[in-house]
Each structure stands twice: as C-alpha cells, then as structure tokens.
Amino acid sequence: MNREHFYHLSLQWTGNTGNGTSAYTAYERSHIISTAGKTEIYCSSDPSFRGDKTKYNPEELLVASIASCHMLWYLHLCAEAGINVVSYTDNAAGIMVETETGSGYFKEITLYPQVVVKDISMIDTANKLHSKANEYCFIANSLKFPVHHKPQCKAE
C-alpha cells in the first residue's frame, strides 16, 4: 500500500524595491521560505541571475535536499545493519547547465560523504550502503539526472 505525505510551506517575495517588476533590474530576487514552527530560510537567486550571494538560492537548496535525504537514509540503513556511524559530513556539488534560451537544467549532482565508523571492520559494509541509500532516497528518486557518490570512510 502506498502512502502519500503532504508538505506545505509559504513563500513570500520581499524584493520589491518600490517599483515592482517594472524592469528586470528594478527588483531584488529576495524571498523568504517559511512554515509554521520552523526557522525562516532567506533566499534569493544565484548571483549570476542578479541574486544576493549571502542568501540561499534554489539551486543550492536542491543540492542540499539531495545530500540531506541521502544522509538520512544512509544513517537509517547503517543503524539497521549494525554499522555504528560516529561522524558524517558531505561536501555535495551540483552542475547546472544554462541553455542558449536562458533556461537550464541540472546535469548531475555528486555527493562526497566523509563517514567515520566505530570500527575498521565496518568500513566495507558502510561504503556499500551508499548505493542502497541512493535507491531509497525520495529526492533522488524524483530526479531525471544522476546522483553520484564518492564516499570516504574511515574508522574512529
């Protein structure tokens, strides 16, 4: 039986500098993402598209969503397999291609998880579980481009 989960958020454009969208250069791309009971996320567009470099942009949030989903599934699978993960970091990277028309698409995202496990005997299984985590990741399963993994694992 399939179950559906619903996610709701609010998005508010805060970039009206007084003239609305009267011209492409007349407004800021700033906006706030929020949902009840959670910290607001201050966003803009990528600086290449007149955005504020101090705020998250949609492209970064997409890469973050994939990295976060992968990590959460990975930790879940490690716990089930008896792999004791004591540290997990990732320096994920995405490649977006901007086309001649001005539109674009993500070509790929690569995750670079750095995992520390409790014991050296856990490393092989820990490395293999990245593939399984990718199979389960809700976000990765929703994409039409590949998500690569280049993990590094060591013992504590």
Backbone as a ProteinNet text record, in pm:
[ID]
protein_1_A
[PRIMARY]
MNREHFYHLSLQWTGNTGNGTSAYTAYERSHIISTAGKTEIYCSSDPSFRGDKTKYNPEELLVASIASCHMLWYLHLCAEAGINVVSYTDNAAGIMVETETGSGYFKEITLYPQVVVKDISMIDTANKLHSKANEYCFIANSLKFPVHHKPQCKAE
[TERTIARY]
84.3	0	89	65	137.4	71.2	153.6	103.8	150.1	66.8	103.9	134.9	236.7	275.4	264.6	215.3	193.1	285.5	340.7	432.5	383.3	374.8	325.8	426.8	442.8	526.7	471.3	522.5	486.4	610.7	592.1	699	651.3	733.2	697.1	810.4	781.2	878.7	896.3	1020.1	1048.9	1134.8	1144.1	1236.1	1177.8	1057.4	1001.2	1071.1	1147.4	1221.3	1141.5	1015.4	928.9	865.7	922.6	869.3	824.2	813.7	770.3	863.2	806	884.6	875.1	882.8	872.6	988.1	1098.5	1212.1	1290.1	1365	1441.4	1539.4	1590.3	1687.2	1622.5	1490.7	1421.5	1386.5	1408.2	1366.2	1474.7	1465.2	1554.9	1489.5	1570.3	1520.9	1496.6	1505.2	1492.5	1353.2	1351.6	1226.7	1251.9	1144.4	1153.1	1066.8	1125.6	1051.8	1024.2	899.8	866	756.3	747.8	638.6	621.4	504.5	471.2	569.6	621.2	704.9	849.7	893.1	1030.3	1099	1231.3	1311.9	1290.4	1280.3	1265.9	1396.2	1384.5	1501.4	1501.4	1607.9	1619	1687.2	1619.5	1663.8	1671.5	1738.3	1748	1777.4	1804.9	1850.5	2002.6	2057.7	2202.6	2257.5	2374.5	2431.5	2445.8	2459.6	2466	2337.4	2229.2	2099.3	2047.4	2139.9	2109.7	2067.1	2112.8	2076.3	2173.9	2132.4	2210.7	2296.2	2427.4	2517.5	2517.5	2458.1	2454.2	2332.4	2246.5	2125.7	2127.7	2057.9	2047.3	1969.6	2009.3	1934.4	1870.4	1773.6	1703.1	1796.4	1899.3	1992	2067	2111.1	2177.6	2081.1	1957	1858.5	1828.7	1833.2	1814.9	1929.8	2052.9	2169.5	2161.6	2122.6	2109.2	2002.2	1891.4	1783.9	1832	1906.8	1957.3	2059.6	2152	2254	2190.5	2092.6	2025.6	1947	1870.2	1790.9	1882.1	1990.2	2085.2	2142.1	2186.2	2244.1	2144.6	2021.6	1922	1893.8	1882.5	1863.9	1988.1	2103.6	2228.9	2241.3	2216.8	2224.5	2123.2	2004.4	1899.7	1949.1	2001.4	2047.3	2167.5	2256	2370.1	2322.5	2229.2	2177.2	2116.6	2038.6	1978	2082.7	2194.7	2299.8	2402.3	2385	2479.5	2608.3	2604.4	2720.1	2707.3	2803.5	2798	2871.2	2794.2	2849.5	2863	2981	3002.3	3018.9	3038.6	3051.8	3015.4	2949.4	2910	2912.2	2990	2987.3	2982.4	2938.5	2931.9	2961.4	3032.7	3059.4	3002.1	2871	2799	2819.1	2813.9	2831.2	2735.9	2677.8	2588.3	2635.2	2602	2632.5	2501.5	2477.4	2360.6	2407.4	2335.8	2368.5	2265.3	2313.1	2224.8	2225.5	2109.4	2099.8	2098.8	2108.2	2108.9	1980.6	1870.5	1742.8	1729.8	1825.8	1818.9	1760	1699.3	1651.3	1769.2	1745.5	1854.8	1806.8	1903.2	1871	1994.1	1969.4	2079.4	2127.5	2256.4	2319.9	2350.4	2396.1	2429	2456.9	2452.1	2494.6	2584.5	2692.7	2783.4	2792.9	2773	2786.6	2924.8	2986	3118.8	3112.3	3035.5	3022.6	3154.7	3184.6	3300.1	3244.3	3260.8	3198.3	3305.5	3280.2	3366.1	3280.6	3328.9	3259.5	3337.9	3271.9	3331.1	3447.4	3439.4	3538.9	3577.5	3702.3	3753.9	3680	3628	3556.2	3424.3	3379.9	3252.5	3267.4	3389.4	3411.9	3354.5	3377.8	3329.1	3177.7	3108.2	2961.5	2915.2	2981.8	2945.1	2954	3058.7	3074.1	2964.6	2930.1	2828.2	2689.3	2663.3	2528.9	2495.8	2594.8	2563.9	2477.4	2504	2422.9	2279	2262.1	2127.4	2054.6	2128	2066.9	2017.5	2093.6	2051.4	1923	1909.7	1788.9	1665.5	1684.5	1572.8	1544.6	1640.2	1626.5	1507.6	1412.1	1291.4	1325.2	1419.7	1453.7	1525.3	1625.5	1698.8	1604.8	1506.1	1410.2	1317.3	1316	1228.3	1298.5	1425.1	1505.5	1522.9	1553.9	1581.3	1729.2	1814	1958	2025.8	2149.5	2215.5	2268.7	2268.8	2331.3	2445.8	2567.1	2685.3	2729	2804.5	2854.8	3002.7	3079.5	3222	3256	3215.6	3234.7	3378.4	3411.1	3534.9	3493.8	3542	3505.8	3632.2	3636.5	3748.8	3696.6	3779.9	3741.3	3786.2	3714.4	3741.5	3880.7
-118.6	0	125.1	212.2	339.2	441.6	517.6	625.8	757.5	857.7	990.6	1079.1	1161.6	1258	1396.1	1490.8	1624.9	1724.4	1816	1916.9	2053.8	2143.4	2277.6	2379.5	2485.8	2595.8	2723.9	2832.6	2964	3026.7	3095.4	3169.2	3312.5	3406.7	3548	3623	3685.3	3769	3896.9	3932.5	4051.5	4151	4131.7	4210.7	4329.4	4372	4490.2	4614.2	4681.3	4799.8	4928	4914.3	5031.1	5041.2	4975.1	4981.9	4846.1	4747.8	4614.8	4560	4492.8	4435	4521.1	4651.6	4744.4	4725.3	4669.6	4638.4	4523.4	4449.3	4334.6	4375	4495.7	4543.1	4621.8	4633	4717.3	4647.4	4518.2	4446.4	4350.6	4319.9	4220.3	4082.8	3981.8	3844	3783.3	3862.9	3814.7	3759.6	3651.2	3592	3508.7	3478.5	3402	3277.1	3163.8	3038.3	3011.6	2978.3	2952.9	2848.2	2791.4	2701.8	2711.5	2681.9	2700.6	2628.5	2701.4	2643.2	2617.6	2666.4	2643	2775	2771.2	2887.9	2925	3053.3	3100.4	3079.9	3057.8	3044.8	3166.5	3244.4	3364.5	3326.9	3356.7	3311.6	3426.3	3396.2	3486.2	3399.1	3459.8	3381	3372.1	3287.5	3276	3413.6	3451.3	3581.2	3600.8	3492.3	3502.7	3558.5	3551.6	3597.6	3711.4	3800.4	3919.4	3890.2	3777.8	3739.4	3786.9	3773.1	3811.2	3691.9	3706.5	3594.6	3554.2	3633.7	3599.4	3513.3	3486	3407.3	3279.4	3178.7	3052.4	3073.9	3001.2	3007	2870.2	2863.1	2736.4	2622.8	2654.1	2550.6	2489.8	2574.2	2523.9	2440.5	2484.1	2411.1	2274.3	2263.3	2133.3	2039.4	2088.9	2007.9	1969.5	2063.3	2035.4	1930	1936.2	1838.2	1697.5	1683	1551.2	1501.9	1588.4	1548.6	1510.3	1586.4	1559.7	1428.9	1409.5	1287.6	1165.3	1174.7	1063.1	1031.5	1132.7	1111.1	1043.3	1090.7	1035.3	888	854.4	713.4	632.2	686.8	617.3	584.1	682.1	658.4	552.3	558.6	460	319.7	304.7	173.8	124.2	215.3	176.2	125.5	195.3	152.6	12.7	-11.7	-143.2	-252.1	-217.8	-315.3	-332.4	-259.9	-269.7	-192.5	-96.6	-11.7	111.8	134.1	245.8	366	457.8	581	682.7	740.4	839.4	981	992.2	1123.9	1112.5	1215.8	1218.4	1363.1	1390.8	1521.8	1499	1599.1	1588.4	1725.6	1725.7	1848.7	1830.3	1825.7	1796.9	1907.7	1867.3	1962.5	1928.1	2029.6	2009.3	2087.2	2035.6	2105	2137	2266.6	2311.8	2370	2338.7	2388.2	2494.6	2612.3	2717.9	2712	2702.8	2688.1	2824.6	2821.4	2945.2	3025.7	2959.1	3028.8	3097	3068.3	3124.4	3028.3	2919.3	2818.3	2730.2	2624.4	2538.6	2412.1	2331.3	2204.3	2156.5	2074.3	2012	1892.8	1885.3	1776	1659.8	1691.1	1589.2	1653.1	1569.6	1609.2	1497.4	1537	1439.7	1466.2	1359.7	1365.9	1314	1376.9	1339.9	1312.8	1210.6	1183.8	1137.5	1193.2	1151.5	1094.1	963.8	889.9	834.3	844.3	780.8	678.1	553.6	445.6	406	334.7	299.5	201	109.4	2.8	-22.1	-54.3	-77.8	-189.8	-286.2	-398.7	-354.7	-234.5	-184.1	-109.8	-80	8.6	-45.3	-170.6	-224.7	-214.9	-260	-252.8	-108.4	-24.8	117.3	179.5	148.1	201.9	150.1	23.6	-36.2	22.2	65.7	115.7	248.7	317.2	440.6	411.5	302.5	266	238.4	165.6	134.1	261.1	351	477.6	555.9	553.9	624.3	563.5	432.1	365.1	405.8	436	469	619.4	702.4	847.1	900.9	959.5	1012.8	1119.5	1204.5	1315.1	1261.7	1176.5	1119.7	1043.1	975.3	900.4	991.5	1118.2	1213.2	1291.3	1266.5	1344.6	1274.3	1352.3	1293.1	1305	1329.1	1333.6	1246	1203.4	1112.7	1182.3	1105.1	1146.7	1047.9	1098.9	1015.6	1022	920.2	913.8	881.4	959.5	934.7	940	832.8	832.9	802.8	851.7	816.1	772.3	655.1	603.6	562	594.2	551.4	515.8	446.6	408	514.4	522.2	620	600.4
0	0	0	-91.8	-98.2	-6.8	61.5	146.6	86.7	96	49.9	169.7	154	256.9	194.2	267.9	214.8	283.8	206.8	257.9	213.3	309.3	280	331.3	256.5	300	242.8	294.1	241.8	181.2	73.4	9.5	-7.9	37	25.1	-42.8	-154.2	-223.3	-142.1	-109.7	-30.2	-108.1	-238.2	-319.2	-392.6	-359.2	-424.2	-367	-449.4	-405.4	-426.1	-462.2	-478.3	-614.9	-713.8	-849.3	-901.8	-812.9	-856.1	-962.3	-1058.3	-1168.4	-1293.7	-1274.4	-1388.1	-1486.7	-1441.4	-1529	-1465.3	-1545.5	-1496.4	-1387.1	-1394.3	-1295.2	-1180.6	-1180.4	-1083.4	-952.3	-942.9	-822.8	-775	-646.6	-588.3	-597	-592.4	-601.3	-463.2	-359.7	-222.3	-193.3	-116.4	-72	52.7	122.7	246.8	232.9	270.6	276.5	424.1	455.2	594.9	604.4	721.6	756.3	907.8	954.4	1096	1187.8	1286.8	1389.2	1350.4	1233.7	1189.1	1155.3	1156.9	1122.2	975.7	948.6	810.8	734.9	603.8	516.8	424.5	432.7	349.3	218.7	109.5	-22	-121.9	-230.3	-343.9	-465.1	-576.5	-690.7	-684	-767.3	-779.5	-817.9	-768.3	-805.3	-956.6	-1031.8	-1178.4	-1237.9	-1159.6	-1206.8	-1117.4	-1079.1	-1002.1	-858.5	-804.6	-669.1	-564.3	-440.5	-323.7	-281.6	-289.8	-260.8	-113.7	-26	116.5	152.3	54.9	80.5	-2.4	44.7	-28.9	-157.4	-262.4	-387	-413.3	-503.7	-527.6	-569.1	-642.8	-687.3	-568.6	-476.2	-355.2	-271.1	-263.3	-183.7	-244.6	-377.1	-440.9	-404.8	-415.6	-379.2	-231.4	-146.9	-3.5	23.4	-48.7	-30.1	-61.8	-168.9	-206.4	-104.2	-65.2	31.7	165.1	209.3	335.8	330.8	224.4	209.9	206.6	130.3	121.9	259.5	331.6	464	558	558.5	649.2	618.7	489.3	452.9	486	460.5	487.7	636.7	723.4	866.6	911.4	854.7	883.4	846.7	726.6	679.6	759.7	797.5	880.6	1016.4	1076.4	1206.2	1196.7	1089.4	1070.9	1048.9	984.3	951.2	1063.2	1171.8	1282.1	1259.5	1167.6	1140.4	1229.5	1316.5	1410.4	1349.9	1292.6	1235	1347.7	1361.5	1467.4	1411.2	1278.9	1216.6	1069	1017	875	828.7	727.4	661.9	512	438.6	293.2	234.4	125.2	50.2	-90.1	-96.9	-220.3	-324	-451.1	-560.7	-674.3	-734.4	-847	-968.1	-1084.4	-1209.9	-1279.8	-1300.9	-1374	-1506.6	-1611.8	-1744.8	-1782.8	-1817	-1865.5	-2017.7	-2078.2	-2223.2	-2292.5	-2422.5	-2502.1	-2485.2	-2453.4	-2437	-2301.7	-2210.9	-2077.1	-1976.5	-2022.5	-1928.6	-1888.8	-1819.7	-1780.5	-1714.5	-1675.3	-1610.2	-1533.7	-1433.8	-1362.4	-1443.2	-1462.3	-1535.6	-1441.9	-1321.8	-1222.7	-1088.1	-986.6	-852.4	-800.4	-736.2	-676.7	-527	-451	-306.5	-269.4	-171.6	-123.3	27.1	66.8	209.9	271.4	386.2	465.2	594.3	607.7	715.5	808.8	936.4	1036.1	1108.8	1109.4	1178.5	1303	1391.8	1520.4	1507.1	1408.7	1399.1	1253.6	1230.1	1095.3	1023.1	1095.9	1034.6	969.6	995.5	943.8	810.9	768.8	654.6	523.6	489.6	361.8	350.7	453	450.7	449	525.7	530.1	390.9	316.8	181.2	88.4	99.3	11.4	35.9	156.2	188.4	121.3	64.5	-9.1	-131.3	-200.7	-318.1	-277.5	-167.9	-120.8	-75.4	-9.2	34	-86.9	-195.3	-316.7	-374	-365	-414.2	-333.8	-205.7	-117.7	-110.4	-142.4	-126	-205.9	-136.8	-200.6	-304.5	-271.3	-361	-485	-465.6	-580	-672.8	-617	-698.4	-778.4	-748	-815.5	-925.6	-946.4	-1039.8	-1173.2	-1276.7	-1407.1	-1444.7	-1348.2	-1370.4	-1265.2	-1291.2	-1196.8	-1071.5	-963.5	-838.3	-814.3	-816	-796.5	-650.8	-609.7	-471.6	-474.2	-405.1	-391.1	-242.5	-171.5	-25.9	16.2	131.7	201.4	339.7	380.4	511.5	584	712.2	795	932.9	1007.1	1141.9	1240.6	1350	1455.4	1513.3
[MASK]
++++++++++++++++++++++++++++++++++++++++++++++++++++++++++++++++++++++++++++++++++++++++++++++++++++++++++++++++++++++++++++++++++++++++++++++++++++++++++++

